[in-house]
Amino acid sequence: SSSEPRPSLVALSGTRPDMAAIPRAPTLPDISETPRAPVRTMTQRFRLSTDTMGAMTTPLLGTVDLVDDQDMLSPEEQVADILAFQKVPQLTHAELYSVFLVYTVNFMDSLGSNISLPSMPFYAKLFNASTQQIGYLFSGFAIATTLALPLLSMLSDKYGRRVVMIASLVGTALGSLAQGWATSYSMLLAARIFSGIWAGVSSVCQVYVADVVPAALRPWYISYLITSSQAALLFGPSIGAGLSVIGLNVPILTTGVVSVFLVPVVWIYLPESPEWLKRQYENAVSMQSSGSVIASQVRIQRSSPCTGWWGTKWAIAIYGIANFSGMVAQSAFASMYAVFASETFGLDSLHVGFILTLGAIASVAANIWLSPFLQKTFGDVAFGVGGSLFVFLGGLFIVMA
């Protein structure tokens, strides 16, 4: 019964137990002397938080792989880091649905330019287009996109992100249907340029995501947005190659039909950016009170403290030239590879699409697994120069094949 005294361990075993053999609660490892550097990214903070929990279980589970010494925090800072990560605001279901719709708009925007890569040169030849005229189809699309990027951004600031994204879907639908139903090369070129105007909506999509997503989660969701463009680059040529078997204009018409169905969905379910609405309200109040725009919209010039103002300008100029040259090379390859493969190896649109898909898979895989390692190992400058050299060698091998 409960009134009877319980026997002690000595009475049961006849000997006094060894207290040193009793397992003790795990303690944190002593890392107070470990040099550390500030952690700047949310990914590093999450990795440190999970490694902290792994270090707490080390006495019970054995060894554990710790992060680099330069990224380690003190135990108190690690515990505070875990609590801070748990307090990061998460998106609501409505916000997640809105961001998903923006990803869909961005995917369709990228898909419109990638799905027709295998079949466009062969489709243009139905109108007796020369190799030079085929190049005009791709360069006209790219030039229109480049010129429309700042224009669409300004329109999104004035009329709203939602309005511009809906307009881009309508423009993509009209341009794709006009390309698919073209009766002459001139009509095909005009429709191609018109489609390129609405292909620059990716910048508006980035602004919408930045408006909706909290700052702590913004890098992740921006990377997901970029992944949607990479998915269009990955699957677009293969989808276009398969549809081109039915007809050379079927891939373009498919883009137009899907865009038509997306217009009412985005119109009904995508709300306007709350940040844009807030700014519009603040501008209206400011204009009524002082007749001038609010100070938050005054452009502030910033420069890196390491390079200075002129160093920053030169860095931006060099990066811009390198990026422009890379895009020119990529566009030239995308526009002329189908013609080259057809005349040299006798490949049709189906086989060209499969080859472009394999190249896209290799590019995405290198960006995910290989590029970060090489960039960390050799640095930005050496990595950029080496990457440009490999691109040159790859193009040279294609020509010599």
Phi, psi and chi 1 to 4 in degrees:
 res  aa     phi    psi   chi1   chi2   chi3   chi4
   1 SER       -  174.6   63.4      -      -      -
   2 SER   -72.8  -17.5   57.3      -      -      -
   3 SER   -81.3  -19.4   59.8      -      -      -
   4 GLU   -74.2  140.4  -63.5  179.3   -3.0      -
   5 PRO   -70.9  144.6   25.5  -34.5      -      -
   6 ARG   -82.6  139.7  -63.9 -179.0  178.8  179.6
   7 PRO   -69.1  145.4   25.0  -33.5      -      -
   8 SER   -82.9  167.4   63.1      -      -      -
   9 LEU   -62.7  -33.0  -66.9  175.7      -      -
  10 VAL   -67.4  -39.8  178.0      -      -      -
  11 ALA   -67.1  -34.9      -      -      -      -
  12 LEU   -75.3  -43.6  -68.9  175.8      -      -
  13 SER   -97.7  -18.5   60.5      -      -      -
  14 GLY    85.4  -11.3      -      -      -      -
  15 THR  -132.0  157.7   59.0      -      -      -
  16 ARG   -80.1  131.3 -175.4  176.2  -61.9  -83.4
  17 PRO   -68.7  150.6   27.2  -35.3      -      -
  18 ASP   -82.0  109.7 -173.8    6.3      -      -
  19 MET   -68.3  -25.8  -59.2  -58.5  -64.4      -
  20 ALA   -69.1  -23.7      -      -      -      -
  21 ALA   -83.7  -10.3      -      -      -      -
  22 ILE   -75.1  129.7  -61.6  177.4      -      -
  23 PRO   -61.3  137.5  -19.1   31.1      -      -
  24 ARG  -104.4  162.3  -62.6 -179.4  179.8  -87.0
  25 ALA   -66.3  141.7      -      -      -      -
  26 PRO   -66.1  146.7   24.8  -33.5      -      -
  27 THR  -119.3  157.2   57.9      -      -      -
  28 LEU   -69.8  143.4  -73.7  171.6      -      -
  29 PRO   -67.7  151.6   24.2  -33.7      -      -
  30 ASP   -81.5  104.0 -175.4   11.3      -      -
  31 ILE  -121.7   24.2   55.7  173.6      -      -
  32 SER   -67.7  -26.3   58.3      -      -      -
  33 GLU   -91.5    0.1  -58.5  -61.2  -30.8      -
  34 THR   -77.8  126.2  -55.2      -      -      -
  35 PRO   -65.7  145.9   22.9  -31.9      -      -
  36 ARG  -144.5  156.5   58.1 -175.3 -177.2  -90.6
  37 ALA  -122.9  156.5      -      -      -      -
  38 PRO   -63.6  142.8   21.4  -32.8      -      -
  39 VAL   -94.6  126.0 -177.9      -      -      -
  40 ARG  -106.3  -20.1  -62.9 -178.0  176.3   88.9
  41 THR  -113.4  154.2   63.7      -      -      -
  42 MET   -67.4  -32.2 -161.1   65.8 -174.3      -
  43 THR   -63.5  -44.1  -56.2      -      -      -
  44 GLN   -63.0  -39.9  -72.3  178.2  -40.1      -
  45 ARG   -63.4  -41.8  -72.0 -174.6  174.8  -84.2
  46 PHE   -65.7  -39.4  178.5   72.7      -      -
  47 ARG   -66.0  -40.2 -176.8  160.3   55.4   89.2
  48 LEU   -65.9  -36.4  -70.3  176.8      -      -
  49 SER   -65.1  -44.2  -58.8      -      -      -
  50 THR   -69.1  -35.8   53.7      -      -      -
  51 ASP   -69.5  -30.0  -72.6  -20.1      -      -
  52 THR   -63.5  -44.6  -57.3      -      -      -
  53 MET   -64.8  -34.7  -59.5  -54.5  -62.9      -
  54 GLY   -66.8  -37.6      -      -      -      -
  55 ALA   -66.4  -31.1      -      -      -      -
  56 MET   -67.9  -28.4  -67.0  175.3   62.6      -
  57 THR   -96.5    4.7   57.5      -      -      -
  58 THR   -57.7  -45.2  -59.7      -      -      -
  59 PRO   -60.0  -24.0  -23.3   35.2      -      -
  60 LEU   -95.4  -34.2  -64.0  179.1      -      -
  61 LEU  -104.6   -7.0  -58.4 -179.3      -      -
  62 GLY   103.1 -150.1      -      -      -      -
  63 THR   -74.4  157.5   59.6      -      -      -
  64 VAL  -143.1  144.1   63.3      -      -      -
  65 ASP   -79.9  116.7  -66.3  -30.5      -      -
  66 LEU   -91.1  161.2  -64.0  176.5      -      -
  67 VAL   -78.0  174.2  -63.8      -      -      -
  68 ASP   -58.1  149.4  -63.3  -21.7      -      -
  69 ASP   -60.6  -34.2  -69.0  -18.2      -      -
  70 GLN   -70.9  -15.9   62.2  179.3    0.8      -
  71 ASP  -100.3   -0.7  -69.6  -25.2      -      -
  72 MET   -76.3  146.5  -69.5  -60.1  -63.4      -
  73 LEU  -114.7  164.2  -57.9  174.5      -      -
  74 SER   -68.8  159.9   66.1      -      -      -
  75 PRO   -56.9  -40.0  -25.5   34.0      -      -
  76 GLU   -64.9  -40.6  -65.3   80.5    6.3      -
  77 GLU   -68.0  -34.1  -68.8  172.4  -28.6      -
  78 GLN   -68.0  -42.0  -69.6  178.5   -2.3      -
  79 VAL   -63.8  -43.2  172.6      -      -      -
  80 ALA   -63.8  -33.4      -      -      -      -
  81 ASP   -66.7  -40.2 -164.8   82.1      -      -
  82 ILE   -63.7  -43.9  -63.5  175.1      -      -
  83 LEU   -64.4  -38.6  -62.7  176.7      -      -
  84 ALA   -66.5  -37.6      -      -      -      -
  85 PHE   -66.7  -36.4  179.5   80.3      -      -
  86 GLN   -69.2  -21.3  -66.4  174.9  -12.1      -
  87 LYS   -91.4    2.3  -65.6 -180.0  179.7  178.9
  88 VAL   -63.4  127.4  172.0      -      -      -
  89 PRO   -66.3  136.0   23.5  -33.0      -      -
  90 GLN  -101.2  156.5  -57.4  -63.1  -39.2      -
  91 LEU   -75.2  145.6  -61.9 -176.7      -      -
  92 THR   -77.3  171.2   62.8      -      -      -
  93 HIS   -63.4  -38.4  -69.2  -71.1      -      -
  94 ALA   -65.2  -40.6      -      -      -      -
  95 GLU   -67.9  -40.2  -68.6  171.8  -22.7      -
  96 LEU   -62.3  -40.5  -74.9  173.7      -      -
  97 TYR   -64.6  -40.0 -167.0   79.9      -      -
  98 SER   -65.5  -43.6  -59.7      -      -      -
  99 VAL   -64.1  -38.2  171.2      -      -      -
 100 PHE   -62.7  -39.9  175.8   76.5      -      -
 101 LEU   -64.0  -38.5  -73.7  178.2      -      -
 102 VAL   -64.7  -41.2  173.1      -      -      -
 103 TYR   -59.7  -39.0  -70.0  165.1      -      -
 104 THR   -65.4  -42.4  -55.8      -      -      -
 105 VAL   -61.8  -43.4  172.8      -      -      -
 106 ASN   -65.7  -38.3 -173.8   72.0      -      -
 107 PHE   -63.7  -45.3  175.7   79.1      -      -
 108 MET   -66.1  -34.2  -68.4  -56.7  -57.4      -
 109 ASP   -62.8  -43.8  172.7   64.7      -      -
 110 SER   -75.1  -34.1  -58.2      -      -      -
 111 LEU   -65.4  -34.4 -173.0   65.6      -      -
 112 GLY   -60.2  -30.5      -      -      -      -
 113 SER   -92.6  -15.2   59.1      -      -      -
 114 ASN  -103.3  -27.0  -71.0  -71.4      -      -
 115 ILE   -70.7  -24.4 -164.8  173.1      -      -
 116 SER   -96.0    3.4   60.1      -      -      -
 117 LEU   -58.7  -46.9  -72.9  179.6      -      -
 118 PRO   -71.2  -32.5  -14.2   29.1      -      -
 119 SER  -100.4  -19.1   61.2      -      -      -
 120 MET   -59.4  -46.0  179.0   56.6   68.3      -
 121 PRO   -60.4  -41.0  -24.5   35.4      -      -
 122 PHE   -69.5  -35.3  -60.1   97.0      -      -
 123 TYR   -67.4  -38.5 -179.6   58.2      -      -
 124 ALA   -67.0  -30.8      -      -      -      -
 125 LYS   -67.1  -19.4  -73.5 -174.9  176.4 -179.1
 126 LEU   -65.3  -21.3  -63.0  179.1      -      -
 127 PHE  -102.2   19.1  -55.7  102.0      -      -
 128 ASN    60.6   36.7  -61.7  -39.6      -      -
 129 ALA   -77.7  139.5      -      -      -      -
 130 SER   -81.6  174.9   62.3      -      -      -
 131 THR   -62.7  -37.4  -57.4      -      -      -
 132 GLN   -65.8  -40.8 -174.7  177.4    7.3      -
 133 GLN   -67.7  -33.2  -70.5  175.8  -35.3      -
 134 ILE   -63.4  -39.6  -66.0  174.9      -      -
 135 GLY   -62.3  -34.7      -      -      -      -
 136 TYR   -62.9  -34.4  -69.2  157.7      -      -
 137 LEU   -61.9  -41.5  -66.2  174.3      -      -
 138 PHE   -80.5  -40.8  -72.4   90.5      -      -
 139 SER   -68.7  -36.7   60.0      -      -      -
 140 GLY   -62.3  -41.1      -      -      -      -
 141 PHE   -62.1  -45.5 -176.4   94.2      -      -
 142 ALA   -68.0  -41.0      -      -      -      -
 143 ILE   -64.9  -42.2  -67.6  174.1      -      -
 144 ALA   -62.8  -40.0      -      -      -      -
 145 THR   -63.3  -43.7  -58.0      -      -      -
 146 THR   -63.2  -44.1  -56.9      -      -      -
 147 LEU   -70.9  -29.2  -63.9  178.4      -      -
 148 ALA   -83.2  -17.2      -      -      -      -
 149 LEU   -56.1  -57.0  -85.9  172.2      -      -
 150 PRO   -65.9  -31.4   23.9  -33.0      -      -
 151 LEU   -65.7  -44.3  177.5   60.9      -      -
 152 LEU   -65.3  -35.6  -67.5  178.3      -      -
 153 SER   -64.7  -42.7  -62.4      -      -      -
 154 MET   -66.3  -38.7  -70.4 -172.9  -65.7      -
 155 LEU   -65.3  -35.7  -69.8  176.3      -      -
 156 SER   -68.2  -32.5   69.0      -      -      -
 157 ASP   -70.0  -30.7  -70.4  -22.8      -      -
 158 LYS   -89.6  -43.9 -174.6  175.0 -177.6  179.5
 159 TYR  -108.8  -10.7  -61.8  104.5      -      -
 160 GLY   113.7  150.2      -      -      -      -
 161 ARG   -67.5  -41.2  -31.1  -64.4 -170.7 -158.7
 162 ARG   -62.7  -42.1  174.3  177.2  173.9  -90.2
 163 VAL   -63.5  -43.2  173.7      -      -      -
 164 VAL   -68.0  -39.0  173.2      -      -      -
 165 MET   -67.6  -38.1  -78.2 -171.8  -79.7      -
 166 ILE   -65.5  -41.7  -66.8  174.9      -      -
 167 ALA   -63.1  -35.9      -      -      -      -
 168 SER   -66.5  -38.2   70.2      -      -      -
 169 LEU   -65.3  -41.9  -74.4  175.2      -      -
 170 VAL   -63.6  -43.9  174.8      -      -      -
 171 GLY   -64.1  -40.4      -      -      -      -
 172 THR   -63.3  -41.9  -59.9      -      -      -
 173 ALA   -63.5  -48.7      -      -      -      -
 174 LEU   -64.0  -43.9  -65.0  177.1      -      -
 175 GLY   -65.1  -40.8      -      -      -      -
 176 SER   -68.2  -43.2  -61.1      -      -      -
 177 LEU   -65.2  -37.8  -65.2  176.8      -      -
 178 ALA   -66.0  -36.9      -      -      -      -
 179 GLN   -65.8  -43.3  -69.5  179.4   70.5      -
 180 GLY   -68.1  -28.6      -      -      -      -
 181 TRP  -105.8   19.5  -69.4  -29.2      -      -
 182 ALA   -64.2  143.3      -      -      -      -
 183 THR  -110.0   -5.4   57.1      -      -      -
 184 SER  -152.7  167.2   63.1      -      -      -
 185 TYR   -66.1  -38.1  171.8   79.3      -      -
 186 SER   -62.1  -42.0  -59.8      -      -      -
 187 MET   -66.4  -37.6 -178.9  177.3  177.6      -
 188 LEU   -64.8  -42.7  177.3   62.0      -      -
 189 LEU   -65.8  -42.7  178.6   60.5      -      -
 190 ALA   -64.0  -42.4      -      -      -      -
 191 ALA   -66.7  -33.6      -      -      -      -
 192 ARG   -66.4  -43.6 -175.3   78.9  176.0  166.2
 193 ILE   -65.9  -40.4  -65.8  175.2      -      -
 194 PHE   -61.6  -40.2 -179.4   79.4      -      -
 195 SER   -65.2  -35.8  -63.2      -      -      -
 196 GLY   -64.6  -29.2      -      -      -      -
 197 ILE   -61.0  -39.4  -65.2  175.2      -      -
 198 TRP   -92.8    4.8  -55.6  104.4      -      -
 199 ALA   -87.3    0.3      -      -      -      -
 200 GLY   -97.7   24.6      -      -      -      -
 201 VAL   -81.4   -3.7   76.6      -      -      -
 202 SER   -60.5  -35.6   59.1      -      -      -
 203 SER   -65.4  -36.2   59.5      -      -      -
 204 VAL   -67.6  -38.6 -179.5      -      -      -
 205 CYS   -62.0  -39.6  -65.4      -      -      -
 206 GLN   -64.4  -40.1  -69.3 -175.2    7.6      -
 207 VAL   -65.4  -40.4  173.3      -      -      -
 208 TYR   -62.4  -45.5 -171.6   97.2      -      -
 209 VAL   -62.3  -41.2  172.7      -      -      -
 210 ALA   -64.6  -31.3      -      -      -      -
 211 ASP   -72.4  -35.5  -71.7  -14.9      -      -
 212 VAL   -89.9  -40.8  174.5      -      -      -
 213 VAL   -83.6  136.3  178.3      -      -      -
 214 PRO   -61.2  156.8  -21.7   31.6      -      -
 215 ALA   -60.6  -35.1      -      -      -      -
 216 ALA   -67.0  -31.5      -      -      -      -
 217 LEU  -100.4   -4.5  -58.0  176.2      -      -
 218 ARG   -61.2  -43.1 -164.2  170.8  -62.8  154.2
 219 PRO   -58.5  -37.9  -24.0   34.6      -      -
 220 TRP   -66.2  -45.8  -64.8   -9.4      -      -
 221 TYR   -72.5  -30.0  -78.0   86.2      -      -
 222 ILE   -66.8  -39.2  -67.9  -67.0      -      -
 223 SER   -65.0  -35.3   66.8      -      -      -
 224 TYR   -64.8  -36.3  -60.7  154.7      -      -
 225 LEU   -64.2  -42.5 -179.5   67.4      -      -
 226 ILE   -64.8  -34.5  -62.3  175.0      -      -
 227 THR   -64.2  -33.3  -57.4      -      -      -
 228 SER   -64.5  -36.1   66.2      -      -      -
 229 SER   -67.5  -40.3  -60.3      -      -      -
 230 GLN   -66.0  -33.2  -66.7  179.0  -21.0      -
 231 ALA   -65.3  -38.7      -      -      -      -
 232 ALA   -64.9  -38.8      -      -      -      -
 233 LEU   -66.2  -31.7  175.7   64.3      -      -
 234 LEU   -78.3  -45.6 -175.4   63.0      -      -
 235 PHE   -97.1  -18.7  -61.8  108.1      -      -
 236 GLY   -58.7  -52.6      -      -      -      -
 237 PRO   -62.4  -38.3  -25.5   35.6      -      -
 238 SER   -68.7  -40.3   59.0      -      -      -
 239 ILE   -63.7  -44.7  -64.2  174.6      -      -
 240 GLY   -63.5  -37.8      -      -      -      -
 241 ALA   -64.8  -41.8      -      -      -      -
 242 GLY   -67.2  -40.3      -      -      -      -
 243 LEU   -71.9  -25.4  -66.3  175.2      -      -
 244 SER   -67.9  -18.0   65.6      -      -      -
 245 VAL   -65.7  -34.4  177.5      -      -      -
 246 ILE   -72.1  -42.7  -55.3  174.4      -      -
 247 GLY  -174.2  146.4      -      -      -      -
 248 LEU   -67.5  -22.0  -66.6  176.3      -      -
 249 ASN   -96.3   -3.5   61.7  -19.2      -      -
 250 VAL   -64.9  -42.4  172.9      -      -      -
 251 PRO   -57.9  -41.1  -25.6   35.5      -      -
 252 ILE   -69.4  -42.0  -50.7  172.5      -      -
 253 LEU   -64.2  -34.6  -68.8  175.3      -      -
 254 THR   -62.6  -42.8  -58.5      -      -      -
 255 THR   -59.6  -42.5  -56.1      -      -      -
 256 GLY   -64.9  -41.4      -      -      -      -
 257 VAL   -66.9  -43.9  172.1      -      -      -
 258 VAL   -63.7  -39.3  174.5      -      -      -
 259 SER   -64.4  -37.1  -60.9      -      -      -
 260 VAL   -62.2  -41.8  167.9      -      -      -
 261 PHE   -71.2  -26.8  -79.1  102.0      -      -
 262 LEU   -77.7  -24.6  -79.5  177.2      -      -
 263 VAL   -57.8  -52.9  168.6      -      -      -
 264 PRO   -66.3  -30.1   22.0  -32.1      -      -
 265 VAL   -64.7  -48.6  175.3      -      -      -
 266 VAL   -67.0  -37.1  176.0      -      -      -
 267 TRP   -61.6  -38.9 -179.5  -79.3      -      -
 268 ILE   -85.7  -43.0  -63.9  173.5      -      -
 269 TYR  -103.3  -14.1  -64.8  103.7      -      -
 270 LEU   -93.4  112.8 -178.2   64.9      -      -
 271 PRO   -78.9  163.5   28.9  -33.1      -      -
 272 GLU   -71.6  153.1 -176.6   53.2   81.0      -
 273 SER   -60.6  124.9  165.0      -      -      -
 274 PRO   -64.3  -31.5   22.0  -32.4      -      -
 275 GLU   -66.8  -39.3 -174.0   66.6   22.2      -
 276 TRP   -65.9  -41.8 -177.8   84.0      -      -
 277 LEU   -62.4  -39.0  -65.8  175.0      -      -
 278 LYS   -63.6  -42.3  176.6 -177.7  176.1 -178.3
 279 ARG   -67.3  -37.5  -68.8  178.1 -177.9  176.3
 280 GLN   -62.9  -40.5  -66.9  -60.6  -51.6      -
 281 TYR   -65.5  -43.2  174.4   76.4      -      -
 282 GLU   -64.9  -38.6  -68.1  176.0  -11.6      -
 283 ASN   -64.4  -41.8  -72.3  -18.7      -      -
 284 ALA   -63.4  -43.8      -      -      -      -
 285 VAL   -64.7  -41.7  173.0      -      -      -
 286 SER   -66.8  -39.1  177.9      -      -      -
 287 MET   -66.3  -35.5  -69.3  -66.1  -68.1      -
 288 GLN   -71.0  -34.1  -67.9  177.4    0.0      -
 289 SER   -85.5  -42.5   58.7      -      -      -
 290 SER  -125.0  -10.5   60.5      -      -      -
 291 GLY    76.0   18.3      -      -      -      -
 292 SER  -140.3  161.0   60.2      -      -      -
 293 VAL   -73.1  160.8  -63.2      -      -      -
 294 ILE   -70.4  156.6   57.5  176.1      -      -
 295 ALA   -71.0  -17.6      -      -      -      -
 296 SER   -68.6  -18.1   61.2      -      -      -
 297 GLN   -94.7    4.4  -68.6 -168.3   -6.0      -
 298 VAL   -74.7  129.8  177.6      -      -      -
 299 ARG   -74.1  129.6  179.9  173.4  -62.8  179.6
 300 ILE  -113.1  125.1  -58.5  175.6      -      -
 301 GLN   -85.8  130.3  -65.6 -179.5  -16.9      -
 302 ARG  -123.1  151.7  -64.1 -178.8  175.9   89.9
 303 SER  -137.5  157.6   60.8      -      -      -
 304 SER   -73.8  135.2  172.3      -      -      -
 305 PRO   -67.6  -17.0   23.6  -33.4      -      -
 306 CYS   -85.3  -33.8  -59.7      -      -      -
 307 THR  -106.8  -17.7   59.9      -      -      -
 308 GLY    80.0  176.8      -      -      -      -
 309 TRP   -66.8  -48.6  171.0 -118.9      -      -
 310 TRP   -68.5  -35.8  -72.9  105.4      -      -
 311 GLY   -63.6  -38.1      -      -      -      -
 312 THR   -65.4  -42.1  -57.5      -      -      -
 313 LYS   -62.7  -42.1  -69.2 -178.3   63.8  176.2
 314 TRP   -66.4  -39.3  -82.9  108.6      -      -
 315 ALA   -63.8  -41.8      -      -      -      -
 316 ILE   -65.4  -40.8  -65.9  175.2      -      -
 317 ALA   -64.4  -43.7      -      -      -      -
 318 ILE   -65.6  -43.7  -66.2  173.8      -      -
 319 TYR   -64.0  -40.0  174.8   78.6      -      -
 320 GLY   -63.5  -42.8      -      -      -      -
 321 ILE   -64.3  -43.5  -66.1  173.8      -      -
 322 ALA   -64.4  -42.3      -      -      -      -
 323 ASN   -66.7  -39.9 -172.8   61.4      -      -
 324 PHE   -63.4  -43.4  175.0   78.8      -      -
 325 SER   -63.8  -40.3  -57.8      -      -      -
 326 GLY   -64.6  -40.6      -      -      -      -
 327 MET   -68.0  -36.2  -66.9  -57.3  -63.6      -
 328 VAL   -63.3  -44.0  168.7      -      -      -
 329 ALA   -63.8  -41.0      -      -      -      -
 330 GLN   -66.2  -41.0 -177.4  178.9   -4.4      -
 331 SER   -67.4  -39.2  -60.6      -      -      -
 332 ALA   -63.3  -40.7      -      -      -      -
 333 PHE   -66.2  -43.8  173.5   81.4      -      -
 334 ALA   -64.8  -34.6      -      -      -      -
 335 SER   -80.7  -33.0   60.2      -      -      -
 336 MET  -107.9   -7.8  -70.1  -69.1  107.2      -
 337 TYR   -66.5  -38.9  179.1   75.2      -      -
 338 ALA   -62.8  -40.5      -      -      -      -
 339 VAL   -66.2  -43.4  177.8      -      -      -
 340 PHE   -62.1  -46.0  168.8   78.1      -      -
 341 ALA   -66.7  -34.3      -      -      -      -
 342 SER   -70.2  -44.9  175.8      -      -      -
 343 GLU   -77.4  -28.7  -64.6 -179.2   -5.9      -
 344 THR   -89.7  -44.6  -54.4      -      -      -
 345 PHE  -114.8   -2.6  -55.1  104.3      -      -
 346 GLY    70.0   29.5      -      -      -      -
 347 LEU   -82.8  147.3  -59.2 -179.3      -      -
 348 ASP   -97.8 -176.5   56.2    4.0      -      -
 349 SER   -63.6  -31.8   60.1      -      -      -
 350 LEU   -64.8  -48.8 -179.6   63.5      -      -
 351 HIS   -70.0  -35.9  -67.1   86.2      -      -
 352 VAL   -62.5  -40.5  170.3      -      -      -
 353 GLY   -63.2  -39.9      -      -      -      -
 354 PHE   -64.8  -40.3  -71.1  158.1      -      -
 355 ILE   -65.5  -42.8  -66.4  175.4      -      -
 356 LEU   -63.8  -35.3  -67.0  177.4      -      -
 357 THR   -66.0  -41.6  -59.2      -      -      -
 358 LEU   -62.0  -39.9  -68.7  176.5      -      -
 359 GLY   -64.1  -38.5      -      -      -      -
 360 ALA   -66.6  -39.5      -      -      -      -
 361 ILE   -61.3  -44.2  -67.4  174.7      -      -
 362 ALA   -63.6  -38.5      -      -      -      -
 363 SER   -66.9  -45.9  176.3      -      -      -
 364 VAL   -65.1  -42.2  172.9      -      -      -
 365 ALA   -63.4  -40.1      -      -      -      -
 366 ALA   -66.3  -38.5      -      -      -      -
 367 ASN   -66.9  -30.0  -71.4  -27.3      -      -
 368 ILE   -84.9  -47.6  -65.3  176.3      -      -
 369 TRP  -105.5  -36.3  -68.4  -64.4      -      -
 370 LEU   -93.9  -45.2 -175.0   60.4      -      -
 371 SER   -60.9  -45.7  -63.9      -      -      -
 372 PRO   -59.8  -38.2  -24.4   35.1      -      -
 373 PHE   -67.1  -45.5  170.0   75.8      -      -
 374 LEU   -67.2  -37.6  -65.3  177.8      -      -
 375 GLN   -66.1  -38.9 -173.4  174.7    5.1      -
 376 LYS   -71.2  -33.0 -178.7  179.1  179.3 -179.8
 377 THR   -77.5  -45.2  -57.0      -      -      -
 378 PHE  -104.9  -12.5  -60.8  102.9      -      -
 379 GLY    93.1  166.3      -      -      -      -
 380 ASP   -66.6  -44.6  -65.2  -23.6      -      -
 381 VAL   -67.2  -51.3  176.7      -      -      -
 382 ALA   -63.2  -37.4      -      -      -      -
 383 PHE   -65.6  -41.8  174.9   72.8      -      -
 384 GLY   -65.3  -43.7      -      -      -      -
 385 VAL   -66.2  -43.1  173.7      -      -      -
 386 GLY   -64.8  -39.4      -      -      -      -
 387 GLY   -63.9  -40.9      -      -      -      -
 388 SER   -63.7  -37.5  -58.7      -      -      -
 389 LEU   -65.1  -41.3  179.5   61.5      -      -
 390 PHE   -68.0  -35.2  -84.3  103.6      -      -
 391 VAL   -63.0  -42.0  170.2      -      -      -
 392 PHE   -62.8  -44.8  170.5   76.0      -      -
 393 LEU   -64.7  -39.0  -67.5  176.8      -      -
 394 GLY   -62.4  -43.1      -      -      -      -
 395 GLY   -64.9  -36.2      -      -      -      -
 396 LEU   -66.1  -39.6 -172.9   61.9      -      -
 397 PHE   -65.6  -36.3  -70.6  155.6      -      -
 398 ILE   -64.5  -42.2  -69.0  176.9      -      -
 399 VAL   -66.3  -36.7  175.0      -      -      -
 400 MET   -83.1   -4.2  -64.4  174.0   58.9      -
 401 ALA   -68.7      -      -      -      -      -
